[in-house]
Amino acid sequence: MRKEIIIVGAGVAGLCAALEIAKAGEHCLLVSTNQSERAQSNLAAGGINADFNNVTTHYEDTMKTGAYLANEESVKELTTHAPEMIHFLQDLGVPFQMDGTQLASRKMGGHSVSRTVFAGSITGKAIMSALIDEVRRYEAKGLIERLPHHCF
Ligand SMILES: Cc1cc2nc3c(=O)[nH]c(=O)nc-3n(C[C@H](O)[C@H](O)[C@H](O)COP(=O)(O)OP(=O)(O)OC[C@H]3O[C@@H](n4cnc5c(N)ncnc54)[C@H](O)[C@@H]3O)c2cc1C
C-alpha cells in the first residue's frame, strides 16, 4: 500500500513542506481551504528576520520579544536556519532588496539590530509567487497534488 503524506495548509509553511517532501522524491497532497494566492502569507509586508552575522543575538532577541513564551528549540532552529532559508528563497527568484552586493536589511519589531530582509513592501507576495511557481514544477512531475477548497 502506498503511503500518502497530507499537508494541511498551503501558505508559506505548507508550500515549503510540500517542496521538501517532493525533493525527497515522495508524493504529497496539499490540502487547503483557499488557494495559496489567498493565504495570509501573501500579506506579510515588513520582511523576514535572518541574522547573517550573529545567530545568538537573533535567538536572544526573538525569545525576549516573545516574552520567553516561545519554544526554545523551535526558536533555535528558526534562527540558526534563517540565513539558509533566505538563500533558498533568493535562488527561487525572490527579489530581496540589495545594498550593493549585500542584502539590505532594516530593524523590525523588538529586534536590537537591523536583520529584517525584505522585498519592497510586498515580501510575502514575492515569496508566495516564487514558492507557488516552484510547487507547480513538482506538480507537473506528479509529486505534489494541490487540493484547494477542501477543509480538514
Ligand atoms: C497583515 C500581515 C502582515 C504580516 N507581516 C509579517 C512580516 O512582515 N513578517 C513576518 O515574518 N510575518 C508577518 N506576518 C505573519 C506571517 O504572514 C505569518 O506568520 C505566516 O504567513 C504564516 O504562514 P502559514 O503558512 O503558517 O499560514 P497561512 O499563510 O495563514 O496559511 C494557512 C493555510 O492553511 C489553510 N487552512 C486553514 N485552516 C484550514 C483547514 N481547516 N483545513 C484546510 N486548510 C486550512 C489556509 O487556507 C492557508 O492555505 C504578517 C501577517 C499579516 C496578516
The ligand as an SDF file (V2000), in Angstrom:
LIG
                    3D

 53 58  0  0  0  0  0  0  0  0999 V2000
   -1.0570   41.8760    7.5530 C   0  0  0  0  0  0  0  0  0  0  0  0
    0.0150   40.9040    7.9830 C   0  0  0  0  0  0  0  0  0  0  0  0
    1.3470   41.2910    7.9070 C   0  0  0  0  0  0  0  0  0  0  0  0
    2.3590   40.4190    8.3120 C   0  0  0  0  0  0  0  0  0  0  0  0
    3.6640   40.8140    8.2000 N   0  0  0  0  0  0  0  0  0  0  0  0
    4.6590   39.9600    8.5130 C   0  0  0  0  0  0  0  0  0  0  0  0
    6.0390   40.3160    8.3210 C   0  0  0  0  0  0  0  0  0  0  0  0
    6.3630   41.4000    7.8740 O   0  0  0  0  0  0  0  0  0  0  0  0
    6.9890   39.4050    8.6360 N   0  0  0  0  0  0  0  0  0  0  0  0
    6.6820   38.1580    9.1240 C   0  0  0  0  0  0  0  0  0  0  0  0
    7.6100   37.3620    9.3830 O   0  0  0  0  0  0  0  0  0  0  0  0
    5.3930   37.7960    9.3080 N   0  0  0  0  0  0  0  0  0  0  0  0
    4.3870   38.6560    9.0120 C   0  0  0  0  0  0  0  0  0  0  0  0
    3.0820   38.2760    9.1820 N   0  0  0  0  0  0  0  0  0  0  0  0
    2.8130   36.9340    9.7040 C   0  0  0  0  0  0  0  0  0  0  0  0
    3.0040   35.8920    8.5900 C   0  0  0  0  0  0  0  0  0  0  0  0
    2.2920   36.3030    7.4410 O   0  0  0  0  0  0  0  0  0  0  0  0
    2.5050   34.5350    9.0780 C   0  0  0  0  0  0  0  0  0  0  0  0
    3.1540   34.1660   10.2720 O   0  0  0  0  0  0  0  0  0  0  0  0
    2.7760   33.4470    8.0430 C   0  0  0  0  0  0  0  0  0  0  0  0
    2.3690   33.8650    6.7530 O   0  0  0  0  0  0  0  0  0  0  0  0
    2.0800   32.1800    8.4420 C   0  0  0  0  0  0  0  0  0  0  0  0
    2.2510   31.2460    7.3850 O   0  0  0  0  0  0  0  0  0  0  0  0
    1.4470   29.9170    7.3810 P   0  0  0  0  0  0  0  0  0  0  0  0
    1.7900   29.1500    6.1330 O   0  0  0  0  0  0  0  0  0  0  0  0
    1.6510   29.2160    8.6850 O   0  0  0  0  0  0  0  0  0  0  0  0
   -0.0960   30.3600    7.3960 O   0  0  0  0  0  0  0  0  0  0  0  0
   -1.0630   30.9920    6.2710 P   0  0  0  0  0  0  0  0  0  0  0  0
   -0.3390   31.7410    5.2140 O   0  0  0  0  0  0  0  0  0  0  0  0
   -2.1440   31.6680    7.0480 O   0  0  0  0  0  0  0  0  0  0  0  0
   -1.6590   29.6990    5.6020 O   0  0  0  0  0  0  0  0  0  0  0  0
   -2.5840   28.8650    6.2830 C   0  0  0  0  0  0  0  0  0  0  0  0
   -3.1200   27.8710    5.2710 C   0  0  0  0  0  0  0  0  0  0  0  0
   -3.9440   26.9420    5.9570 O   0  0  0  0  0  0  0  0  0  0  0  0
   -5.1850   26.7860    5.2680 C   0  0  0  0  0  0  0  0  0  0  0  0
   -6.1730   26.3390    6.2640 N   0  0  0  0  0  0  0  0  0  0  0  0
   -6.5690   26.9760    7.3950 C   0  0  0  0  0  0  0  0  0  0  0  0
   -7.4720   26.2140    8.0490 N   0  0  0  0  0  0  0  0  0  0  0  0
   -7.6410   25.0740    7.3130 C   0  0  0  0  0  0  0  0  0  0  0  0
   -8.4240   23.9090    7.4580 C   0  0  0  0  0  0  0  0  0  0  0  0
   -9.2380   23.7240    8.4970 N   0  0  0  0  0  0  0  0  0  0  0  0
   -8.3480   22.9330    6.5010 N   0  0  0  0  0  0  0  0  0  0  0  0
   -7.5210   23.0910    5.4420 C   0  0  0  0  0  0  0  0  0  0  0  0
   -6.7400   24.1820    5.2610 N   0  0  0  0  0  0  0  0  0  0  0  0
   -6.8090   25.1490    6.1820 C   0  0  0  0  0  0  0  0  0  0  0  0
   -5.4230   28.1570    4.6390 C   0  0  0  0  0  0  0  0  0  0  0  0
   -6.3110   28.0680    3.5420 O   0  0  0  0  0  0  0  0  0  0  0  0
   -3.9980   28.5070    4.1940 C   0  0  0  0  0  0  0  0  0  0  0  0
   -3.6940   27.8940    2.9510 O   0  0  0  0  0  0  0  0  0  0  0  0
    2.0350   39.1260    8.7970 C   0  0  0  0  0  0  0  0  0  0  0  0
    0.6990   38.7260    8.8390 C   0  0  0  0  0  0  0  0  0  0  0  0
   -0.2990   39.5990    8.4410 C   0  0  0  0  0  0  0  0  0  0  0  0
   -1.7370   39.1380    8.4890 C   0  0  0  0  0  0  0  0  0  0  0  0
  1  2  1  0
  2  3  1  0
  2 52  2  0
  3  4  2  0
  4  5  1  0
  4 50  1  0
  5  6  2  0
  6  7  1  0
  6 13  1  0
  7  8  2  0
  7  9  1  0
  9 10  1  0
 10 11  2  0
 10 12  1  0
 12 13  2  0
 13 14  1  0
 14 15  1  0
 14 50  1  0
 15 16  1  0
 16 17  1  0
 16 18  1  0
 18 19  1  0
 18 20  1  0
 20 21  1  0
 20 22  1  0
 22 23  1  0
 23 24  1  0
 24 25  2  0
 24 26  1  0
 24 27  1  0
 27 28  1  0
 28 29  2  0
 28 30  1  0
 28 31  1  0
 31 32  1  0
 32 33  1  0
 33 34  1  0
 33 48  1  0
 34 35  1  0
 35 36  1  0
 35 46  1  0
 36 37  1  0
 36 45  1  0
 37 38  2  0
 38 39  1  0
 39 40  1  0
 39 45  2  0
 40 41  1  0
 40 42  2  0
 42 43  1  0
 43 44  2  0
 44 45  1  0
 46 47  1  0
 46 48  1  0
 48 49  1  0
 50 51  2  0
 51 52  1  0
 52 53  1  0
M  END
$$$$
